[in-house]
Amino acid sequence: MPKQIKNLLKRGRRIGAAPFAALSGVAVAVLAAVLVADRTVAFAVVAAVAVLELGLVAAMLGRLLAALKEASVAPAPEEAPAKARSRSRAVLAPLPARKLRPLKRWTARLNHGFSATALPVMYQYADNEKGTDAFRIAMLEAIVSWRDRVRRERREPIRRHFDIVLVSNMNLLGGTTASNAEEVKAYRDAGLSVGLLHQPVFEWNVGREVNPKIAELVGDDVVMLGAGDEITCDLMIVRFPPSLSRLLDDRPEIKPARTVLLINQTPFEAYGPDGSGRHFSWDVATVRDNLRSWVGDSTWYAIGPSVRDTLQRHHAAELGGIDLAEDYWFGSLDPDLWRREGPREADGTIRIGRHSRDHELKWQTIAEDLRASYPDAEDVEVHVLGGTDAPARVLGRLPGNWTGYPFGSVAPEEFLHGLDVAVYYTAEEYVEAFGRSPMEAMAAGLPCVMPPRFEPLFGAGGVYCEPEEVEAVVRSLMDPDRYREQSERSLATVREHFSHEALLRRVAALGVRVPGLAAATTEGGKR
């Protein structure tokens, strides 16, 4: 027995003081239970040792958490990324979904510009003794990994002047990103320097990366900005008001000569007959105050008549102190890249269609109106790019003459070139901020049939009627002479109001020196 105890002591020294103390306590309890004749005394010894063991284990765990927390604050030795990822996976693996969600959410915010907001919350999770050990440690691991990444990726701040700085949520998939990409191309191709700042919406999917349509534009004259940069610019353009609901904690210093906010989404996505809002998006006062505290005064531009009308009808009391421009900041594109030469080759069918997000508000919600707008006729084909789940829910099932293409599966211009007429109707209560889909259809040279509420925006470029009139209007457009006349009107409207040239005239009027373009006398955005 003494020899065996001696061997245990020798092994104990090798495993360290704290674990050895724990094992020693277990050994004492076992010996007491075996050697002490008085059962009462033996039981008391075992109970005392058990209490001490629990205290020792708690102390060990506390030291471990403290060490991890200290590592998250103090510089740590460099570690290979592969090892870090492997260690993180080992910690994350046992966590249930309800624990993974807050861990992923706050880790994404920490890593994408909201560190001052995320760190206190994550430390609070880690310090919460009611939480599971794995979850608490995972939070600290995420902080350690973030600090390691910040140290590895540290760079010299960018200090320079840009003609234009564009601030927006650049990880979105739809019209906002398409508009941002088109504007950046227009500025770059005109010889302007552009700074880009990704300002994600705090409550949304912060962890999604910048959309490739934006990332692929970065180069010598298009620069992605980040925390610590010191920037001046002639014009700072902010698109997508929900982004400013909470400013980035880790953002560059920007001193613009002039700032504009492009309102491409209303504070609520839809409004009922009584004016009540549905699907909250952003708060006017919060966005106003955040933008003012960051860069000072700004001018707000609605991107179309429907946005301006909605603001004045439902939010007039909130617009006090805001400089709301009389003109509009229309979307833009290069019509030469979209235009189709001549109509589609005749094959005995009339092919109508549209492209948009597959969202319930992007489609009519009354089945009768939806059927009338996209008729189930023997010689009519309905083609949809972007998904058909929303209309299928309204109709119960899709008619046999419908063909759907998933979002992103076909280039929009290629899809439009395969149509005869674009037909674009949405939910009655939905406030379509602009209408990029019909604009792109008109740029392709298609006649575009829409509800009358789009006429203030597109004027002679569109054809307007009620749902029950759509089929007759579409058939009348198949007359070659009328088709050609409407196609020419569509193209002329796009070139005058929605082209890159129109955009450059607008920014020139706001103080940007566009090479080869004299400053305009008006801002050129009013129909």
C-alpha positions as CSV (number, residue, x, y, z in Angstrom):
1,M,0.0,0.0,0.0
2,P,2.7,2.6,0.9
3,K,4.4,1.9,-2.5
4,Q,1.1,2.4,-4.3
5,I,0.5,5.7,-2.5
6,K,4.0,6.8,-3.4
7,N,3.4,6.1,-7.1
8,L,0.1,8.1,-6.9
9,L,1.9,11.0,-5.3
10,K,4.5,10.9,-8.1
11,R,1.8,10.9,-10.8
12,G,0.0,13.7,-8.9
13,R,3.0,16.0,-9.2
14,R,3.1,15.5,-12.9
15,I,-0.6,16.4,-13.5
16,G,-0.3,19.8,-11.6
17,A,-1.3,21.2,-8.2
18,A,-5.0,21.8,-8.6
19,P,-5.9,18.6,-10.3
20,F,-3.6,16.7,-7.9
21,A,-5.4,18.3,-4.9
22,A,-8.7,17.2,-6.3
23,L,-7.5,13.6,-6.8
24,S,-5.9,13.6,-3.3
25,G,-9.3,14.6,-1.8
26,V,-10.9,11.7,-3.6
27,A,-8.2,9.4,-2.2
28,V,-8.7,10.6,1.3
29,A,-12.4,10.0,1.1
30,V,-11.9,6.4,-0.2
31,L,-9.3,5.7,2.5
32,A,-11.7,7.0,5.2
33,A,-14.5,4.9,4.0
34,V,-12.3,1.7,4.0
35,L,-10.0,2.2,7.0
36,V,-12.1,4.1,9.6
37,A,-14.1,1.6,11.7
38,D,-16.6,4.1,13.0
39,R,-19.1,4.5,10.2
40,T,-20.4,7.8,11.5
41,V,-16.9,9.3,11.6
42,A,-16.1,7.8,8.1
43,F,-19.3,9.4,6.7
44,A,-18.4,12.8,8.2
45,V,-15.0,12.7,6.7
46,V,-16.4,11.7,3.3
47,A,-19.0,14.5,3.4
48,A,-16.4,17.1,4.4
49,V,-14.1,16.1,1.6
50,A,-17.0,16.2,-0.9
51,V,-17.8,19.8,0.1
52,L,-14.1,20.7,-0.3
53,E,-14.0,19.0,-3.7
54,L,-17.0,21.1,-5.0
55,G,-15.4,24.2,-3.8
56,L,-12.1,23.3,-5.5
57,V,-13.9,22.5,-8.8
58,A,-15.7,25.8,-8.7
59,A,-12.4,27.6,-8.0
60,M,-10.8,25.8,-10.9
61,L,-13.6,26.8,-13.3
62,G,-13.5,30.4,-12.1
63,R,-9.7,30.5,-12.7
64,L,-10.3,29.1,-16.2
65,L,-13.0,31.7,-17.0
66,A,-10.8,34.5,-15.6
67,A,-7.8,33.3,-17.7
68,L,-10.0,33.3,-20.8
69,K,-11.3,36.7,-20.1
70,E,-7.8,38.0,-19.5
71,A,-6.8,36.5,-22.8
72,S,-9.6,38.3,-24.5
73,V,-8.4,41.7,-23.2
74,A,-4.6,41.3,-23.3
75,P,-2.5,40.5,-26.4
76,A,-2.2,36.8,-27.0
77,P,0.5,34.9,-28.9
78,E,-0.2,34.5,-32.6
79,E,-2.1,31.4,-33.4
80,A,-2.6,29.6,-36.8
81,P,-6.2,30.4,-38.1
82,A,-6.8,26.7,-38.7
83,K,-6.1,25.9,-35.1
84,A,-8.4,28.7,-33.9
85,R,-11.2,27.4,-36.1
86,S,-10.7,23.9,-34.9
87,R,-10.8,25.0,-31.3
88,S,-13.9,27.1,-31.9
89,R,-15.7,24.2,-33.5
90,A,-14.8,22.0,-30.5
91,V,-16.4,24.5,-28.2
92,L,-19.5,25.2,-30.3
93,A,-20.3,21.6,-31.1
94,P,-22.2,20.7,-27.9
95,L,-24.2,24.0,-27.8
96,P,-28.0,23.6,-28.5
97,A,-29.6,25.8,-31.2
98,R,-31.1,28.2,-28.6
99,K,-27.6,29.0,-27.4
100,L,-26.0,29.1,-30.8
101,R,-28.3,31.8,-32.0
102,P,-27.3,34.5,-29.6
103,L,-23.6,33.4,-29.9
104,K,-23.7,33.7,-33.7
105,R,-25.7,37.0,-33.6
106,W,-23.4,38.8,-31.2
107,T,-20.2,37.4,-32.7
108,A,-21.4,38.7,-36.1
109,R,-22.0,42.1,-34.6
110,L,-18.6,42.1,-32.9
111,N,-16.8,41.2,-36.1
112,H,-18.8,43.6,-38.4
113,G,-18.4,47.0,-36.8
114,F,-20.5,47.0,-33.6
115,S,-17.7,46.0,-31.2
116,A,-18.5,48.7,-28.5
117,T,-22.1,47.5,-28.4
118,A,-21.3,43.7,-28.6
119,L,-18.5,43.4,-26.1
120,P,-20.4,44.4,-22.9
121,V,-23.2,42.0,-23.8
122,M,-20.9,39.1,-24.5
123,Y,-19.0,39.7,-21.3
124,Q,-22.3,39.7,-19.4
125,Y,-23.2,36.4,-21.0
126,A,-19.7,35.0,-20.0
127,D,-20.1,36.3,-16.4
128,N,-23.6,34.9,-15.9
129,E,-23.1,31.9,-13.5
130,K,-26.5,30.6,-14.5
131,G,-25.3,30.0,-18.1
132,T,-23.8,26.7,-19.2
133,D,-20.0,26.5,-19.0
134,A,-19.7,25.7,-22.7
135,F,-21.7,28.7,-23.6
136,R,-19.8,31.1,-21.3
137,I,-16.5,29.8,-22.6
138,A,-17.7,30.1,-26.2
139,M,-18.5,33.7,-25.7
140,L,-15.0,34.4,-24.4
141,E,-13.5,32.4,-27.2
142,A,-15.3,34.5,-29.7
143,I,-13.9,37.7,-28.1
144,V,-10.4,36.2,-28.2
145,S,-10.7,35.3,-31.8
146,W,-11.9,38.8,-32.7
147,R,-9.0,40.4,-30.9
148,D,-6.6,38.1,-32.7
149,R,-8.1,39.0,-36.1
150,V,-8.1,42.7,-35.4
151,R,-4.4,42.5,-34.6
152,R,-3.6,40.4,-37.6
153,E,-5.5,42.6,-40.0
154,R,-4.3,45.9,-38.6
155,R,-3.4,48.3,-41.4
156,E,-2.4,51.9,-41.9
157,P,-5.4,54.2,-42.0
158,I,-6.5,55.6,-45.4
159,R,-6.1,59.3,-45.5
160,R,-7.4,60.8,-48.7
161,H,-10.0,62.8,-50.5
162,F,-12.7,61.2,-52.6
163,D,-15.1,62.8,-55.1
164,I,-18.0,60.7,-53.7
165,V,-18.4,58.5,-50.6
166,L,-21.3,56.0,-50.8
167,V,-22.6,54.7,-47.5
168,S,-25.2,51.8,-47.5
169,N,-26.0,48.3,-46.4
170,M,-24.0,46.5,-49.1
171,N,-24.9,42.9,-48.2
172,L,-28.5,43.1,-49.5
173,L,-29.6,41.0,-52.4
174,G,-32.2,43.1,-54.2
175,G,-32.8,46.6,-55.6
176,T,-30.7,48.5,-53.1
177,T,-27.6,46.7,-54.1
178,A,-28.4,46.9,-57.8
179,S,-28.8,50.7,-57.5
180,N,-25.6,51.0,-55.5
181,A,-23.7,49.0,-58.1
182,E,-25.0,51.0,-61.0
183,E,-24.1,54.3,-59.4
184,V,-20.6,53.2,-58.6
185,K,-20.1,52.0,-62.2
186,A,-21.3,55.4,-63.4
187,Y,-19.0,57.4,-61.1
188,R,-16.0,55.1,-61.8
189,D,-16.5,55.2,-65.6
190,A,-16.8,59.0,-65.5
191,G,-13.3,59.2,-63.8
192,L,-14.5,59.9,-60.3
193,S,-13.0,58.5,-57.1
194,V,-15.4,56.6,-54.9
195,G,-15.1,55.5,-51.3
196,L,-17.5,52.8,-50.1
197,L,-18.6,52.2,-46.5
198,H,-20.7,49.1,-45.6
199,Q,-23.2,50.2,-42.9
200,P,-25.2,47.1,-42.1
201,V,-28.6,47.1,-40.3
202,F,-27.9,46.2,-36.7
203,E,-31.0,44.0,-36.3
204,W,-30.6,42.2,-39.6
205,N,-28.1,39.6,-40.9
206,V,-25.0,41.6,-40.0
207,G,-22.7,38.6,-40.7
208,R,-23.6,38.3,-44.4
209,E,-20.6,39.4,-46.5
210,V,-20.7,42.4,-48.9
211,N,-22.6,41.5,-52.1
212,P,-20.3,40.3,-54.9
213,K,-21.8,42.9,-57.2
214,I,-20.3,45.5,-55.0
215,A,-17.1,43.7,-54.0
216,E,-16.1,43.2,-57.6
217,L,-16.1,46.9,-58.3
218,V,-13.4,47.7,-55.7
219,G,-10.1,48.8,-57.4
220,D,-7.8,51.8,-57.7
221,D,-10.6,54.4,-57.9
222,V,-13.2,52.5,-55.8
223,V,-12.0,51.9,-52.3
224,M,-13.7,50.1,-49.4
225,L,-13.4,52.2,-46.2
226,G,-13.1,51.0,-42.6
227,A,-12.6,51.9,-39.0
228,G,-9.9,54.5,-38.4
229,D,-9.8,55.9,-41.9
230,E,-9.7,59.7,-42.2
231,I,-11.7,60.8,-45.3
232,T,-12.8,64.0,-46.9
233,C,-15.2,64.1,-49.9
234,D,-17.2,66.5,-52.1
235,L,-20.4,64.5,-51.7
236,M,-21.4,61.8,-49.2
237,I,-24.4,59.7,-50.4
238,V,-26.3,57.6,-47.9
239,R,-28.7,55.1,-49.4
240,F,-31.2,53.0,-47.4
241,P,-32.4,54.8,-44.2
242,P,-32.7,51.6,-42.0
243,S,-28.9,51.4,-42.0
244,L,-28.8,54.5,-39.9
245,S,-31.0,53.1,-37.2
246,R,-27.8,52.4,-35.3
247,L,-24.4,53.7,-36.5
248,L,-21.3,51.5,-36.7
249,D,-19.2,51.7,-33.6
250,D,-16.1,51.1,-35.7
251,R,-16.4,53.6,-38.5
252,P,-14.1,56.0,-40.4
253,E,-14.0,59.7,-39.8
254,I,-15.7,61.3,-42.8
255,K,-15.8,65.1,-43.4
256,P,-18.1,65.7,-46.5
257,A,-18.6,69.0,-48.1
258,R,-22.2,68.0,-48.6
259,T,-24.4,65.0,-47.5
260,V,-27.5,63.6,-49.0
261,L,-29.7,60.8,-47.7
262,L,-31.6,58.8,-50.4
263,I,-34.9,57.5,-49.1
264,N,-35.5,54.3,-51.0
265,Q,-37.8,52.8,-48.4
266,T,-40.6,54.3,-46.5
267,P,-40.7,54.1,-42.7
268,F,-43.3,51.3,-43.0
269,E,-43.5,49.0,-46.0
270,A,-47.2,49.3,-46.3
271,Y,-50.0,51.6,-45.0
272,G,-53.7,50.7,-44.4
273,P,-56.7,52.7,-45.5
274,D,-56.7,54.4,-42.1
275,G,-53.0,55.4,-42.5
276,S,-51.7,52.8,-40.0
277,G,-48.3,51.4,-40.9
278,R,-47.5,47.7,-41.4
279,H,-44.1,46.1,-41.4
280,F,-42.0,48.8,-39.6
281,S,-38.7,49.6,-41.3
282,W,-37.1,52.7,-39.8
283,D,-37.8,55.8,-37.6
284,V,-37.5,59.3,-39.0
285,A,-36.3,61.0,-35.9
286,T,-33.7,58.3,-35.1
287,V,-32.2,58.4,-38.6
288,R,-32.2,62.2,-38.6
289,D,-30.4,62.4,-35.2
290,N,-27.9,59.7,-36.0
291,L,-26.9,61.2,-39.4
292,R,-26.7,64.7,-37.9
293,S,-24.5,63.6,-35.0
294,W,-22.1,61.8,-37.4
295,V,-21.6,64.3,-40.3
296,G,-23.9,67.3,-39.6
297,D,-26.6,68.7,-41.8
298,S,-28.0,66.8,-44.8
299,T,-30.5,67.0,-47.6
300,W,-33.0,64.1,-48.0
301,Y,-34.1,62.9,-51.4
302,A,-37.0,60.7,-52.1
303,I,-36.2,58.3,-55.0
304,G,-39.7,58.7,-56.5
305,P,-43.1,60.4,-56.1
306,S,-44.6,57.6,-54.0
307,V,-42.0,58.0,-51.3
308,R,-42.4,61.7,-51.1
309,D,-46.2,61.5,-51.0
310,T,-46.1,58.9,-48.2
311,L,-43.7,60.9,-46.1
312,Q,-45.8,64.0,-46.4
313,R,-49.1,62.2,-45.9
314,H,-48.2,59.9,-43.0
315,H,-45.0,61.5,-41.4
316,A,-45.4,65.2,-41.9
317,A,-45.0,65.9,-38.2
318,E,-41.7,64.1,-38.1
319,L,-40.1,66.0,-40.9
320,G,-39.6,69.2,-38.9
321,G,-36.0,70.4,-39.3
322,I,-35.3,68.1,-42.3
323,D,-34.3,69.5,-45.7
324,L,-36.5,67.4,-48.0
325,A,-35.5,68.1,-51.6
326,E,-38.2,69.0,-54.1
327,D,-36.4,66.9,-56.8
328,Y,-36.1,63.1,-56.9
329,W,-33.0,60.9,-56.9
330,F,-34.1,58.4,-59.5
331,G,-32.4,55.0,-60.0
332,S,-30.1,54.7,-62.9
333,L,-28.5,52.3,-65.4
334,D,-26.7,52.3,-68.7
335,P,-29.4,51.8,-71.3
336,D,-26.9,50.8,-74.0
337,L,-26.2,47.6,-72.0
338,W,-29.9,46.7,-71.6
339,R,-31.4,47.5,-74.9
340,R,-32.7,44.8,-77.2
341,E,-32.6,45.4,-80.9
342,G,-36.1,44.9,-82.2
343,P,-38.9,42.8,-80.8
344,R,-38.7,39.1,-79.9
345,E,-39.1,36.8,-82.9
346,A,-42.7,35.9,-83.3
347,D,-43.7,32.3,-82.5
348,G,-47.5,32.5,-82.2
349,T,-47.5,33.2,-78.4
350,I,-47.5,36.4,-76.4
351,R,-44.9,36.2,-73.7
352,I,-45.5,38.5,-70.7
353,G,-43.4,38.5,-67.5
354,R,-41.7,40.3,-64.7
355,H,-38.7,40.1,-62.4
356,S,-38.6,40.9,-58.7
357,R,-38.2,39.6,-55.2
358,D,-40.5,36.7,-54.2
359,H,-42.2,38.7,-51.4
360,E,-45.9,38.9,-50.7
361,L,-46.0,42.7,-51.0
362,K,-44.4,42.5,-54.5
363,W,-47.5,40.7,-55.8
364,Q,-51.3,41.4,-55.8
365,T,-52.9,39.9,-52.8
366,I,-56.4,39.5,-54.3
367,A,-56.6,36.3,-56.5
368,E,-59.0,37.8,-58.9
369,D,-56.8,40.7,-59.7
370,L,-53.7,38.5,-60.0
371,R,-55.4,36.2,-62.5
372,A,-56.5,39.2,-64.5
373,S,-53.1,40.8,-64.6
374,Y,-51.4,37.6,-65.7
375,P,-54.1,35.9,-67.8
376,D,-54.3,32.1,-68.2
377,A,-55.0,32.2,-72.0
378,E,-54.0,29.6,-74.5
379,D,-51.7,31.9,-76.5
380,V,-50.2,33.7,-73.4
381,E,-47.1,32.6,-71.5
382,V,-46.2,34.1,-68.1
383,H,-42.5,34.1,-67.2
384,V,-41.3,35.1,-63.8
385,L,-37.7,35.7,-62.6
386,G,-37.2,35.8,-58.8
387,G,-39.5,33.1,-57.5
388,T,-43.2,32.3,-57.6
389,D,-44.0,31.1,-54.0
390,A,-45.9,34.4,-53.2
391,P,-48.3,34.3,-56.1
392,A,-48.8,30.5,-55.7
393,R,-50.0,31.2,-52.1
394,V,-52.5,33.7,-53.4
395,L,-53.8,31.6,-56.3
396,G,-53.7,28.2,-54.5
397,R,-51.6,26.9,-57.5
398,L,-49.9,28.4,-60.5
399,P,-51.7,28.1,-63.8
400,G,-50.1,25.8,-66.4
401,N,-48.9,28.7,-68.6
402,W,-46.5,30.0,-65.9
403,T,-42.8,29.4,-65.9
404,G,-40.7,30.4,-62.9
405,Y,-36.9,31.0,-62.6
406,P,-35.2,31.3,-59.2
407,F,-33.7,34.5,-58.1
408,G,-30.3,35.0,-59.6
409,S,-30.5,32.0,-62.0
410,V,-30.7,34.2,-65.1
411,A,-29.3,37.7,-65.7
412,P,-32.1,40.2,-65.7
413,E,-31.3,41.7,-69.1
414,E,-31.2,38.2,-70.6
415,F,-34.5,37.3,-69.1
416,L,-36.1,40.6,-70.3
417,H,-34.9,40.0,-73.9
418,G,-37.0,36.9,-73.9
419,L,-40.3,38.7,-73.2
420,D,-42.7,40.6,-75.4
421,V,-44.3,42.8,-72.7
422,A,-43.5,43.4,-69.0
423,V,-46.4,43.4,-66.6
424,Y,-45.8,44.7,-63.1
425,Y,-48.5,44.9,-60.4
426,T,-47.9,44.8,-56.6
427,A,-50.1,44.7,-53.5
428,E,-52.4,47.7,-53.4
429,E,-51.2,48.8,-49.9
430,Y,-47.5,48.4,-50.8
431,V,-45.5,51.6,-51.3
432,E,-43.1,50.8,-54.1
433,A,-40.4,53.3,-53.4
434,F,-39.2,53.4,-57.0
435,G,-39.8,50.5,-59.4
436,R,-36.4,49.3,-60.6
437,S,-38.0,46.3,-62.2
438,P,-40.2,48.3,-64.6
439,M,-37.3,50.7,-65.3
440,E,-35.0,47.8,-66.4
441,A,-37.8,46.4,-68.6
442,M,-38.2,49.8,-70.3
443,A,-34.4,50.0,-70.7
444,A,-34.6,46.7,-72.6
445,G,-37.1,48.3,-75.0
446,L,-40.2,46.5,-73.6
447,P,-43.6,48.1,-73.3
448,C,-44.3,47.9,-69.6
449,V,-47.9,47.7,-68.3
450,M,-48.4,49.0,-64.8
451,P,-51.1,50.3,-62.5
452,P,-51.9,54.1,-62.8
453,R,-50.0,54.9,-59.6
454,F,-46.7,54.5,-61.5
455,E,-47.6,57.2,-64.0
456,P,-46.1,60.1,-62.0
457,L,-42.8,58.3,-62.0
458,F,-42.5,56.9,-65.5
459,G,-44.8,59.2,-67.5
460,A,-45.0,58.3,-71.2
461,G,-42.5,55.5,-70.7
462,G,-45.2,53.2,-69.3
463,V,-48.7,51.9,-70.2
464,Y,-51.2,52.2,-67.4
465,C,-54.5,50.3,-66.7
466,E,-56.5,48.4,-64.1
467,P,-56.0,44.6,-63.7
468,E,-59.1,43.7,-65.7
469,E,-57.8,45.7,-68.6
470,V,-54.4,44.1,-68.8
471,E,-55.1,41.3,-71.4
472,A,-56.8,43.7,-73.8
473,V,-54.0,46.2,-73.5
474,V,-51.3,43.6,-74.0
475,R,-53.0,42.3,-77.1
476,S,-53.3,45.8,-78.5
477,L,-49.5,46.3,-78.0
478,M,-48.8,43.3,-80.4
479,D,-49.7,45.6,-83.3
480,P,-46.2,46.2,-84.8
481,D,-46.6,50.0,-85.2
482,R,-47.9,50.5,-81.6
483,Y,-45.3,48.1,-80.2
484,R,-42.5,50.1,-81.9
485,E,-43.9,53.5,-80.8
486,Q,-44.2,52.4,-77.2
487,S,-40.8,50.8,-77.2
488,E,-39.2,54.0,-78.4
489,R,-41.1,56.0,-75.7
490,S,-39.8,53.6,-73.0
491,L,-36.2,54.0,-74.2
492,A,-36.4,57.8,-74.5
493,T,-37.8,58.1,-70.9
494,V,-35.0,55.9,-69.5
495,R,-32.3,57.9,-71.3
496,E,-33.6,61.2,-70.2
497,H,-34.4,60.5,-66.5
498,F,-32.8,57.2,-65.5
499,S,-29.5,57.0,-67.3
500,H,-25.9,57.3,-66.0
501,E,-25.8,60.7,-67.8
502,A,-28.8,61.9,-65.8
503,L,-27.1,60.8,-62.6
504,L,-23.9,62.5,-63.4
505,R,-25.7,65.8,-64.1
506,R,-27.4,65.4,-60.7
507,V,-24.1,65.0,-58.7
508,A,-22.5,67.8,-60.7
509,A,-25.2,70.1,-59.5
510,L,-24.3,69.1,-55.9
511,G,-20.7,70.2,-56.2
512,V,-18.9,67.1,-57.7
513,R,-16.5,68.0,-60.5
514,V,-17.4,65.5,-63.2
515,P,-14.7,65.4,-65.9
516,G,-16.1,66.7,-69.2
517,L,-19.4,67.7,-67.7
518,A,-20.2,71.3,-66.8
519,A,-22.1,71.8,-63.6
520,A,-25.8,71.7,-64.2
521,T,-28.0,74.7,-63.3
522,T,-30.6,72.4,-61.8
523,E,-30.4,69.0,-60.1
524,G,-32.2,67.3,-62.9
525,G,-34.3,64.9,-60.9
526,K,-37.8,66.4,-61.2
527,R,-40.3,65.2,-63.8
